[in-house]
Amino acid sequence: MIKLILKIIITFGLIPLLLFFSYIVFIESQVKFSTNTPTVSFWVSFIPFFNKNIDQRKIWFKYIQPKIDKTGIVKIYFAGRWNLLVDDPEYMNQLFKNEYNIYHKSGNNEKIPNSLLAYYTGTNIISAHGNQWSKFRKILLPGFLNFNNYSIAFKNGKLFCNLISSSLEQNSNNINFKEETLTKYDNITTNISEISLGFNIGTLTDEKSVLYDKLNLVKKQIFKPLFMAFPFLDNLPIKSRQITKQNIDSFKENLFLQIQSNLISNFRYEQESYLNPAANLIKNNAKGALTKKELLDNLTILLVAGHENPQLLLTSLIFILAKYKWAQNDIRKELLSLIINDYADNTKLALLGQASLLNSVIYETIRLYPPIGQLINRKTAKNCYLTSSKHPAIYIKKGTYIGYNNFGLQRRENIWGKDSNEFKPSRWGENITEINGQWKKRKSNCEITAFHGGNRNCIGEEIALNIMRITICEMVTHFEWNLADDWVEKFTPAGPICPTGLKINICNID
């Protein structure tokens, strides 16, 4: 098959092959899906490929929302096939509730098995289904549920702010803080590596972190729009993809060397009091309950997914607090009135959990800018119907991929009101009891899906939220910032959601 594809490319070029493939998948969509389901035009999925400066918010509002608002479901082309995409909470509830017996979780390892993305992330707690997922969850969950050493996050928050302060001292107390600075002083990855993996990756303390550099290199190379749209191209001997594969191998090898040095060789993983997700994985591998591949795949996803989504959220929070200075100023007043520096870290964290404006701003930012905008990773195990009180039942054939759009669902006007696209923290309530109650209720009703839902709710949610509380607390009590005049507001073209190329002016508080 690969030889045939290569022959076609050599004879006619790559574009005719892609056009032919596009025609095949178009025919597939007409045969496989219900005719009363609206279709998002095939070419919409390729806008980011041809226009790298596009803002994905514009794609949603212009091409997808007008169709999905009418029915709560559309056909959309993604990852080499036609899929169903929903943004109706009633549909979402069925996806989450019936995950085990109907809407099976089907990650990259199954959906695009020969792609580099599948090679990178493997089979892990996020992508696995059934007994294998239950095994992973049983091993990893205690390390997340029982974690309480937030002194790590407070320490790293202070280091992060110290690095910014050092830059300010060298630049007359005011610097143009770019998105790249968040990468240079990566507080989030250090937190996740210490909490989940048991070692410090060194982004806040070392001049150069080899593992971090390898991680960033893979991230830059792997998520190319052409290969995301046509994953089968990863089967071809394309030089750039072969190099990416080598870099994935190098990253994973270095990650395991770090684990071996910090947890295995010194037998640290065997300490009963050491409640760490990575240590639990190693223990189960030593007992024969996990294969070497399962161990490495889950170690990889702990670092990759564990740092990426919180980093995206932190970037969006910094943007929000720069754009809406009143929120930044009011949070600063709230926290300075609540917290005394001499308080123990656990006491500080408890007080941050009671800070009504801080928490409502975090929740509102997640609502408007969920780190992962769209997920298509469920596969129907049998013929079924999706039902809704607002729409006719949708018949879905066995083997259909179905997913959801967090960005659209969390902005639906019929759920959030006519101001659904506005930043309005007050919608969450007037006090912390109301605010947290709304958060739980909205999640339960599948109106907030950024952390997924049901049995597959993100097990790192509380840790991620606490890291946000701590980091924003450290930032607003040390600095003030606003959007740089030369930065034009724009968000990523596809995939993860956050401001792109964000630039702020930041200075110390007098």
QUIKA-V871209 format. One record per helix or strand of 3 or more residues. SS is the DSSP state (~ for helix, > for strand). FROM is the first residue (numbers start at 1). TO is the last residue. If there is no record, write none. Layout:
BEGIN
<<SS	FROM	TO> <SS	FROM	TO>>
END
This chain:
BEGIN
<<~	2	12> <~	14	32> <~	42	50> <~	56	71> <>	73	78> <>	81	86> <~	89	97> <>	103	105> <~	108	111> <~	116	121> <~	130	145> <~	151	169> <>	175	178> <~	179	184> <~	187	197> <~	210	222> <~	225	229> <~	231	235> <~	239	264> <~	268	270> <~	277	286> <~	292	323> <~	325	338> <~	345	353> <~	356	368> <>	374	380> <>	384	386> <>	394	396> <>	401	405> <~	406	409> <~	413	416> <~	425	428> <~	432	444> <~	454	456> <~	461	476> <>	479	483> <>	503	508>>
END
